[in-house]
Amino acid sequence: MRLNIKFFLQIVLILILIIFVWIILNNLSINLSRTGIGFDFYWLSKPAGFSLAEKPLRYSPSDTYAWALFIGWINSLKVIFLSLIFATFIGILIGFARLNKNSFIGLISAGYITVIRQTPLLLQLMFWYFVGFLNLRNNNFLNFNQIINFSVQGIDLFGIKFSSEFSALLFGLSIFSSAFIAEVIRGGILSVPFGQWEAFRSLGLSERTGFIKIIIPQALPAFIPGLTSQYLNLAKNSTLAIAVGYSDIYAINDTIINQTGRAIECFIILLSSFLILNLLITNIMGLINKLIISSRK
């Protein structure tokens, strides 16, 4: 009897979902017919007609919309990848500092986490862009023996130039995500039973050796789920690049929508791009988790 009720409820839910999807598609079809725009992707082969401030590959306004979107996707991947690295590095340092026996270091790291987590990411991005870079009065603010140079134009590292828009986005995403990653690291370490700490101390191991060889390996499985969530959030938060004028795929999509009116197609491209990226991140982190678990057996 219970099995029949569950089966009936599943059928009802499926029918409701089908009806809901049909209503949306029907309304979409009617609205597209009224506007006379239709639904296709042939416009991707037409000239974009707009320039890009940030272009890692050769690009001109005469290039197609498809190439402009590809350039935007490369820009997005560039800032996401670098932000993941910096956010993880900073987050690990802050997470370890949060557990430090030195009360001053613990207080500083706790204050860092609190301030960063309790202020909106958009506000932080605007701060780094308008205050951190554009408000610099001199062309050269910090110059360390021609190794790294911070200026109103952005960052010059070993001759490689990063624009102020890219730099502000990189700083904002990295620092914002690092505060959450720090708490993931702290929580993972605290999840290790206190008896493990007492065990390595009773064996005469130093705090550093015991922490690296005993505590960290046991805390690694607890890190992965939290890190995966924060990496996915970072990738999605990168779409706020439009606020500082960085030419990522979302900003380019927005420009294309204004020019062509192809909102449906553009959002399908955008959603598909981030869906693929997030699935890739999830699968990679899942693979790392399996490797960690198998290495402990």
HELIX and SHEET records of a PDB file:
HELIX    1   1 ARG A    2  THR A   35  1                                  34    
HELIX    2   2 TYR A   42  SER A   45  5                                   4    
HELIX    3   3 TYR A   65  ARG A   98  1                                  34    
HELIX    4   4 SER A  103  ARG A  117  1                                  15    
HELIX    5   5 LEU A  121  MET A  126  1                                   6    
HELIX    6   6 PHE A  127  PHE A  133  3                                   7    
HELIX    7   7 SER A  164  LEU A  190  1                                  27    
HELIX    8   8 PHE A  194  SER A  202  1                                   9    
HELIX    9   9 GLU A  207  GLY A  210  1                                   4    
HELIX   10  10 PHE A  211  ILE A  215  3                                   5    
HELIX   11  11 ILE A  216  ASN A  237  1                                  22    
HELIX   12  12 SER A  238  VAL A  244  5                                   7    
HELIX   13  13 ILE A  249  THR A  260  1                                  12    
HELIX   14  14 ALA A  263  SER A  295  1                                  33    
SHEET    1   A 4 LEU A 142  PHE A 144  0                                        
SHEET    2   A 4 ILE A 148  SER A 151 -1                                        
SHEET    3   A 4 GLY A 154  LEU A 157 -1                                        
SHEET    4   A 4 ILE A 160  SER A 163 -1                                        
END                                                                             
